[in-house]
Amino acid sequence: MLTVSQLTFERYFQPVFKPLDFRLQAGGLLLVTGANGCGKTTLIRLLAGILTASEGSIKSTAAGTAYVGHLLAIKDDLTVVENVRFVRDFLGTGSRAVSEVIEQLGLRRVAHQLARTLSAGQRKRCALARLLLCRVDLWLLDEPYSNLDDEGIGMVDRLLQQHSDNGGGCVVATHGNHRPPIAGRTEIQLISGHRSA
Amino acid sequence: MNELTHTASIPRAFFALLRRDLLLAFRRRTELLYPLMFLLVVVSLFPLGIGPGPALLARIAPGVLWIAALLATVISLDSLFRSDFEDGTLEQYLISGHPLTLIALAKTLAHWLVAGLPLVLLSPLLAIWMNLPTRAMGVMVATLALATPILSLIGAIGVGLTVSLRRGGQLLSLLVFPLYVPVLIIATGGIMAAVDDLPYQAFLGLLLAGLITSLTLAPFATAAALKISLS
């Protein structure tokens, strides 16, 4: 569903990472690893279409993309319910009940609190509501495990497994040691493209 | 998975966005009061600075009211896309697959409802302060009602361009004030005409034309500006 060839991105005339080639099949999961500053977030943002490639091409046949990045796109002045409801009405198909999604995310206890009062992990869970509410083929997750407890990490793994079983593709960027236990997993390690150093 | 519609319908998304922005504005309602208080303070400074002669005040009233309205609008504009940019919501708009133009229109409409409309409603009170003749009152409210949406629509382009800059608000005022000049000239011209008992309909017609033009064109420019700011 995703074919990337000779992809490069330059920032201030410096390539961020070495030219990339990879394919993502339906039901597959691509794990992007690498040290800090090697361009994991840049790659995800390129795939999401927020940034434009300097050279090379990204061909996508995916119907719709969901993206969870470092910026969680949660409104501090809205409650969890209101945040999730907006995601459902704006991005999702609206077939699922908000309360059910909140239950699944483990946020029932804080459902009516303003998002500004949530912990970092709870905020992350709230942002993951996007994945439950959008019926899209391609998931782009930038450090989905950060700030989550063991139970939360397990939840993300279950979501990934479910998405893979449904034939969806996923690109996950992570610098941690945790690896999602998905059968069709491939891994690429990004190497910083800086010429100096 | 493909046979299912993968995203919300456009009208549904439009109203979801509008409703959320109005709810957010309500949660931050003290912030909404600042531009209005600013408007009140600026207008009330003029009699103190120029002298409270009723004839003089009536003469400068259209200009003072309108310049104060421009300043109040620019103050409120900066928040239009700022928080969406900072918390990543803007990226989500881009990825959602919804036309960015309609998103820009929904955001601008929400801005006008919370920043422009109160200004229109408050203006008769200010007109009385400034001793504007009663016969021009209706025309003044009409110019504000027609032209404050233009201010929001044009301003949104400037906000889109400056949202990624650290001190974007200051550049914003330099960018949009020149674009507001025609609106200022036509609107105050119309009120002056009404004060002098001259025909004013042409001025209102021009403002309506301006409103229709900016309503159809500005959201496209805003969407393009937002795309530039994100990359």
Interface residues (C-beta under 8 A of the other chain):
Chain A: R45 A48 G49 I50 L51 T52 A63 G64 T65 A66 Y67 G69 H70 L71 L72 A73 I74 K75 D76 D77 L78 E82 F86 R88 D89 F90 L91 G92 T93 G94 R130 C134 R135 V136 D137 N166 G167 G168
Chain B: M1 N2 L4 T5 H6 T7 A8 R12 A13 F15 A16 L17 R20 L23 L24 R27 R28 S83 E86 D87 G88 T89 E91 Q92 L94 I95 S96 G97 H98 L230 S231
